[in-house]
Amino acid sequence: MNKLLHLLVFLVSVSCNTYGQISKFGYISYSTTNIGDDIQTIAAMRFLPKKSTPIDRESIAEFSSKYPLHVIVNGWFMHTKNFWWGDHFSAPEISWPPSADIIPLFISFHLTPRFYEEAFSEEGIDYLRNHAPIGARDLTTLEELQKRDIPSYFSGCLTLTLDNPETERDDIIYAVDIPESCVQQIRSCTNTPVEVITHGVPLEIYLKRDHRDRLSHAKNILKRYQKAKCVVTVRLHAALPCLALGTPVLLLGEPNERFTGLKNLVRHCTIEDFLNGNYDFNFDTPQENKKDYLPIRDDLINRVSEWVAKNKPGTAHVQKIDFRSASLSR
């Protein structure tokens, strides 16, 4: 009898210790053609314990786990089986609400109009209200949430919390996904080398669907931004990370619903104005970015850190992810 009792105590102890070592946190991962999505993932991962679980955004409603996960739900939600983006992968039957195995922190959350039908169904609204307040990444999303009496606030984008450990800059300007005419405009104004790069995911990485490869590629992009002389881009998730990294940046293009509340944080102008020389930016001696984003950054850090501490005491800190490394130790 005593031997049996000791065995039961041992098994319970092993079970408890094993569960205690299991990560109870998760974050949104991606299989899209846009590496800017993965830059948002890196921003979320910095707050979480190592070996937290990636959950593909497109499978958030179908995700299953042996135990509930506390998940930072940031990024934009836009795809359903009726509005699917890829030919290589099939759409999920259900896109919303998230799985019952997910305990969400909604922050830096954006919804596109094509997603409203699912997100704002009766079930979807109840779900969002039950997990409020919702941190809206932009003012358009905030307005749509508040129209439906969903407690919410403007959080800004989690990429504003990135850090830059570098102190030296390279003498190079990165032109990110801008028209060739804009590249030529930059080159006509400066002798500084201009390198054209894209946020498009390389085909071999996209088809492989390896989360680690995507993160490694995103880190290499961030490594360039952190040492750049300046960056000119049409990409929101090139511009906002550059703010956080202290890299002078100019955002081009006509703003849409994703930019409301965010575009005024950075220097910006239309492509037409840029080509006509109507912009305030010096490529030889780039001005520092505006500091208007700092209160938003501080609030994001405080909210996410407190949430992590509440759900797993002793782990609330922001990890320093070294962009100089080509891979993540996850």
C-alpha positions in Angstrom: 0.0 0.0 0.0 2.8 2.4 0.9 4.6 1.6 -2.3 1.5 2.3 -4.3 1.0 5.6 -2.4 4.6 6.7 -3.1 4.2 5.8 -6.8 1.0 7.9 -7.0 2.8 10.9 -5.3 5.7 10.5 -7.7 3.4 10.4 -10.8 1.5 13.5 -9.7 4.8 15.3 -9.0 6.1 14.4 -12.4 2.9 15.5 -14.0 2.8 18.8 -12.2 6.5 19.5 -13.0 6.0 18.7 -16.7 3.0 21.0 -16.9 4.9 23.7 -15.2 7.6 23.5 -17.8 5.1 23.7 -20.7 4.8 27.1 -22.3 1.4 28.6 -21.6 1.8 31.5 -24.0 1.4 31.9 -27.8 1.7 34.5 -30.5 0.3 35.0 -34.0 2.5 33.6 -36.9 2.0 33.9 -40.6 2.2 32.1 -44.0 1.5 35.2 -46.2 3.6 36.9 -48.9 4.3 39.9 -46.7 7.3 39.8 -44.3 5.9 42.8 -42.5 3.5 40.4 -40.8 6.5 38.5 -39.3 8.0 41.8 -38.1 4.8 42.2 -36.0 5.4 38.6 -34.7 8.9 39.5 -33.6 7.5 42.5 -31.7 5.1 40.3 -29.8 7.7 37.5 -29.1 9.9 40.0 -27.3 7.5 40.0 -24.4 6.9 36.3 -24.1 8.8 33.4 -22.5 11.0 31.3 -24.8 9.3 28.4 -26.6 6.0 30.1 -26.7 3.7 28.6 -29.3 3.2 30.0 -32.8 -0.4 30.0 -34.0 -1.0 30.7 -37.7 -3.3 33.6 -38.1 -5.4 31.8 -40.7 -6.0 28.9 -38.4 -6.8 30.9 -35.2 -10.4 29.6 -35.2 -9.4 25.9 -35.7 -6.4 25.9 -33.3 -6.4 23.1 -30.7 -4.2 22.5 -27.7 -4.0 20.2 -24.7 -4.0 23.2 -22.4 -5.2 26.8 -22.9 -2.7 29.3 -24.2 -2.4 33.0 -23.4 -2.0 34.6 -26.8 -1.0 38.1 -27.9 -3.5 38.6 -30.8 -2.0 41.5 -32.8 -1.8 42.2 -36.5 -4.5 42.5 -39.1 -7.3 40.1 -39.8 -8.6 40.1 -43.4 -9.0 36.6 -44.8 -11.9 34.2 -44.8 -12.8 31.3 -47.2 -14.8 33.9 -49.1 -11.9 36.2 -49.5 -8.9 33.9 -49.7 -5.4 35.1 -50.8 -3.4 32.0 -51.8 -3.5 29.3 -54.4 -1.0 27.1 -52.7 -3.0 26.6 -49.4 -6.6 25.9 -48.8 -8.8 28.3 -46.7 -10.1 27.4 -43.3 -13.8 26.6 -43.0 -14.1 29.0 -40.0 -12.0 32.1 -39.5 -13.6 33.7 -36.4 -14.0 33.7 -33.4 -10.7 32.3 -32.2 -10.5 28.8 -30.7 -11.6 28.2 -27.1 -8.1 27.1 -26.4 -6.9 30.7 -26.8 -7.0 33.2 -24.0 -6.4 36.4 -26.0 -4.8 39.8 -25.3 -6.2 41.9 -28.2 -3.7 44.7 -28.8 -2.5 46.4 -32.0 -5.6 44.7 -33.6 -6.8 45.7 -37.1 -9.8 44.5 -39.1 -10.3 45.0 -42.8 -13.8 45.7 -44.1 -14.0 42.2 -45.8 -13.6 40.6 -42.3 -16.4 42.6 -40.7 -19.1 40.0 -41.6 -17.4 37.3 -39.5 -15.8 39.5 -36.8 -19.1 41.4 -36.2 -21.5 38.5 -36.3 -23.5 38.1 -33.1 -21.1 35.4 -32.0 -18.1 37.5 -33.0 -19.3 40.6 -31.1 -20.0 38.6 -28.0 -16.5 37.2 -28.2 -14.8 40.6 -28.5 -16.9 42.0 -25.6 -16.0 39.1 -23.4 -12.3 39.7 -24.1 -12.4 43.5 -24.0 -10.9 46.0 -23.8 -9.7 45.6 -27.4 -6.5 47.5 -28.4 -7.2 48.9 -31.9 -4.1 49.4 -34.0 -5.7 52.3 -36.0 -8.6 54.7 -35.6 -10.7 53.1 -38.3 -10.8 49.8 -36.4 -11.4 51.6 -33.2 -14.4 53.4 -34.7 -15.9 50.1 -36.0 -15.5 48.4 -32.6 -17.1 51.4 -30.8 -20.0 51.5 -33.2 -20.9 48.0 -31.8 -20.4 48.9 -28.2 -17.3 46.8 -27.9 -15.0 48.4 -25.1 -11.9 49.4 -27.0 -9.0 52.0 -27.2 -6.4 53.1 -29.6 -3.2 51.1 -28.9 -1.0 51.8 -31.9 1.2 49.1 -33.4 3.3 46.7 -31.4 6.3 47.3 -33.7 6.7 50.6 -32.0 8.2 48.7 -29.1 11.2 47.4 -31.0 14.7 48.4 -29.7 17.9 49.2 -31.5 21.2 48.1 -29.8 23.3 49.5 -32.7 25.1 52.9 -32.3 26.8 53.0 -35.7 25.0 53.7 -39.0 25.9 52.4 -42.5 26.1 55.0 -45.3 23.1 53.5 -47.2 19.5 54.4 -48.0 17.0 51.6 -48.3 14.1 52.1 -50.8 11.4 49.7 -49.7 8.8 48.7 -52.3 8.6 52.2 -53.8 8.1 52.8 -57.5 11.2 53.0 -59.7 10.5 56.7 -60.4 10.8 57.4 -56.7 14.1 55.5 -56.5 15.4 57.6 -59.3 14.2 60.7 -57.5 16.3 59.8 -54.4 19.4 59.1 -56.5 19.1 62.4 -58.1 19.2 64.1 -54.7 22.2 62.4 -53.1 25.4 60.5 -53.7 24.6 58.1 -50.9 24.1 54.5 -52.2 20.4 53.5 -52.6 19.5 49.8 -52.2 16.1 48.6 -53.3 14.6 46.0 -51.1 11.1 44.4 -50.7 8.8 43.1 -48.0 7.7 40.4 -50.3 8.6 37.0 -48.9 11.0 35.1 -51.2 9.2 32.3 -53.0 11.3 29.5 -51.5 10.6 30.7 -48.0 6.9 31.2 -48.8 6.4 27.7 -50.2 8.4 26.0 -47.4 6.1 27.5 -44.8 8.7 27.2 -42.1 8.0 29.7 -39.3 11.7 29.9 -38.3 12.8 30.7 -41.9 10.3 33.5 -42.0 11.5 35.0 -38.7 15.1 34.7 -39.8 14.3 36.7 -43.0 12.4 39.3 -41.0 15.3 39.7 -38.6 17.6 40.3 -41.5 15.3 43.0 -42.8 15.3 44.6 -39.3 19.1 44.4 -39.2 19.3 46.6 -42.3 16.8 49.1 -40.9 18.6 49.5 -37.6 21.8 50.5 -39.3 20.4 52.4 -42.3 21.2 56.1 -42.9 17.5 56.4 -43.7 14.6 54.5 -45.2 11.9 55.5 -47.8 8.9 53.2 -48.1 5.3 52.7 -48.8 5.1 49.9 -46.2 3.6 50.7 -42.8 5.6 47.9 -41.2 8.8 49.3 -42.5 8.0 52.9 -41.4 6.8 52.1 -37.8 9.7 49.7 -37.0 12.1 52.5 -38.2 10.5 54.9 -35.8 11.2 52.5 -32.9 14.7 51.8 -34.2 15.5 55.5 -34.4 16.1 55.3 -38.2 15.0 58.4 -40.2 12.1 57.3 -42.4 9.8 58.9 -45.0 6.5 57.2 -45.7 5.1 57.6 -49.2 1.6 57.1 -50.6 -2.1 57.8 -50.1 -3.2 56.8 -46.6 -5.9 54.2 -46.2 -7.9 52.8 -43.3 -4.8 51.0 -41.9 -2.9 54.3 -41.5 -5.5 56.3 -39.5 -3.9 57.5 -36.2 -0.5 56.2 -37.4 0.6 58.1 -40.5 1.1 61.4 -38.5 3.7 59.7 -36.3 6.1 59.7 -39.3 7.1 62.1 -42.0 4.9 61.3 -45.0 3.9 62.6 -48.4 2.1 61.4 -51.5 4.1 59.9 -54.3 3.0 62.8 -56.6 4.4 65.3 -54.1 7.6 63.3 -53.7 8.2 63.2 -57.4 7.6 67.0 -57.6 10.0 67.6 -54.8 7.3 68.7 -52.3 8.6 67.0 -49.2 10.6 67.9 -46.1 13.4 65.3 -46.0 17.2 65.6 -46.5 18.8 62.4 -47.8 22.4 63.6 -47.1 21.6 64.6 -43.5 18.3 63.0 -42.6 16.4 64.6 -39.8 15.5 62.7 -36.6 12.1 61.2 -36.5 9.3 62.9 -34.6 8.9 61.6 -31.0 5.1 61.6 -30.9 5.1 57.8 -30.9 6.9 57.5 -27.5 3.8 57.7 -25.3 2.1 55.0 -27.4 5.2 52.9 -27.2 5.4 53.2 -23.4 1.7 52.3 -23.0 2.1 49.2 -25.2 5.1 48.1 -23.2 3.3 48.6 -19.9 0.1 46.8 -21.0 1.7 43.8 -22.5 4.3 43.4 -19.7 1.6 43.6 -17.0 -0.5 41.0 -18.9 2.4 38.6 -19.0 3.2 39.2 -15.3 -0.4 38.6 -14.4 -0.5 35.3 -16.3 2.9 34.0 -15.4 4.6 35.9 -12.6 8.3 36.5 -12.9 8.4 36.6 -16.7 7.3 40.1 -17.4 10.2 41.6 -19.3 11.0 42.7 -22.9 13.5 40.4 -24.4 16.3 41.8 -26.5 16.2 40.0 -29.8 19.6 40.5 -31.5 18.8 41.3 -35.1 22.5 40.6 -35.9 21.8 36.9 -35.5 20.3 35.2 -38.5 18.1 32.9 -36.5 15.9 33.0 -33.4 16.6 30.8 -30.4 13.1 29.5 -30.2 
